């Protein structure tokens, strides 16, 4: 994958939880890999009406280079788009090691609004 195609920057975040003194779990997100060069392409969108509320979903395809920093990502992680204001988050739906050659990942994500 040519470097010029990776013109956006993303952060990959992982969810973690901790218990307070009352036993309640508080969930938060922390950075797993920061400032990762990526290509982010919106693919399709759809709208859904539920309980008189309209929800829209946009599917994105993201390409990143394979590295030891990102080799452990799973669908439990999420993507933070760094160049957006306000910040946007994408839920990871699938991750593919393209051609099984440890060269780059294709990550399919969904964004709900």
HELIX and SHEET records of a PDB file:
HELIX    1   1 UNK A    3  UNK A    5  5                                   3    
HELIX    2   2 UNK A   98  UNK A  100  5                                   3    
SHEET    1   A 7 UNK A   8  UNK A  19  0                                        
SHEET    2   A 7 UNK A  25  UNK A  50 -1                                        
SHEET    3   A 7 UNK A  53  UNK A  65 -1                                        
SHEET    4   A 7 UNK A 104  UNK A 112 -1                                        
SHEET    5   A 7 UNK A  88  UNK A  97 -1                                        
SHEET    6   A 7 UNK A  77  UNK A  81 -1                                        
SHEET    7   A 7 UNK A   8  UNK A  19 -1                                        
END                                                                             
